[in-house]
Amino acid sequence: MSIKPSLKTISKIPTYVPGGSKSDSKKTIKLSSNENALGTSPKVKQAFAKSKHELHRYPDATCVELREELGKYYNLPMEQIICSNGSDELIRMIAKVFASSGDEVLSSQYGFLAYEIAALAAGAKSVIAKEKNFTTNIDNLLTKVTKNTKIIFLANPNNPTGTSIPFYEIKRLHKNISKDTILVLDSAYSEFIDDKDYKDGLEFAKKHKNIVILKTFSKIFGLGGVRVGWGFGSKEVIDFLYKIRDVFPVSLPAQRAAIAALNDKSFTQKSKQHTIKWVKKLNEFFDYLGFDTTASKGNFVTITTTKKTKFTIDDFFEYLKTNGIVARPLKGYKMNNSLRISIGTNSEMKKLIAVAKKFCSGKA
Ligand SMILES: Cc1ncc(COP(=O)(O)O)c(C=O)c1O
């Protein structure tokens, strides 16, 4: 007897390797998973702790209260919101519902790896459009659109590059694709960005049936460990997603924590200011050391070695690790000379700068 998966192409699916959490030091500074630098709001921790009295209860299956709060917060009709066990789960659900064998799922060269994995897991073909300067290129995406393109996944700002594109470019893409193609705008990092040309797409999605916006509580709301994501789209699309949704994907403590997180605006404001401040400082610092940097709008910086740096990114990564700092290598994205470093606390950032300076001075 030999055990065979029904999906013949399963061995072609890349394995997603999450950010590491161990270094060579007893006290690790984890800068590998774009978690919130300030941790989790004390009010959210309180709400989470309070839920211990109800742990024997099943959670509300469709997250009514959470969707009501999301509806108020983002000015959305709650019937068009679906909550999930992290937005990763929604990425897979969308691929499963809208693509299968013979279909194409389009994403950008350095787009979030979960898109390609979800496409292949659904049995569809993953099609990739080249980027320019680590930035999504709408013309290149449009040249890859065919009659078989069922879904386009786009993160804006993107992980792992941090780059973003103006909303008029997203509109141009939407205008030039079929109304039957689902355009997924992953706005996981939208709360960190202030650019006047930027939009998370929620208002636009109210007017178009083929757009889904993804959001997460893992970033600015500081709840990566709790797993809550959500999506907004037309009633038709959201209803399809409900058909294959787990019955209880968001645990009771997770729902309580997410509601409390929405209600602590001073925490999210502080997280945003802290992040923007350190992205700027780190990019200036790494530019000064001779790295190439991107105009990151996420809670991380992405750096690439150049002729000026005179060492490999692997050497730099290992040196950081020896000194207790874990960053994220990007070989899985074929960004072989790049490293992604998440924003941490003030003291973690100061340590990073000191260690990086020491490494580079030894190489000069
Ligand atoms: C662009 C993007 N989308 C989605 C996710 C997944 O987030 P979640 O923790 O909600 O599954 C991430 C996580 O890093 C991300 O960077």
The ligand as a Gaussian input file, in Angstrom:
#p B3LYP/6-31G(d) Opt

LIG

0 1
 C        1.200000      40.675000       4.334000
 C        0.760000      39.721000       5.393000
 N       -0.452000      39.180000       5.295000
 C       -0.910000      38.318000       6.211000
 C       -0.136000      37.954000       7.281000
 C       -0.667000      36.946000       8.250000
 O       -1.113000      37.517000       9.385000
 P       -1.885000      36.680000      10.482000
 O       -0.995000      36.680000      11.675000
 O       -3.168000      37.420000      10.696000
 O       -2.142000      35.304000       9.943000
 C        1.136000      38.491000       7.445000
 C        1.981000      38.087000       8.566000
 O        3.116000      38.388000       8.715000
 C        1.597000      39.396000       6.462000
 O        2.819000      39.924000       6.544000

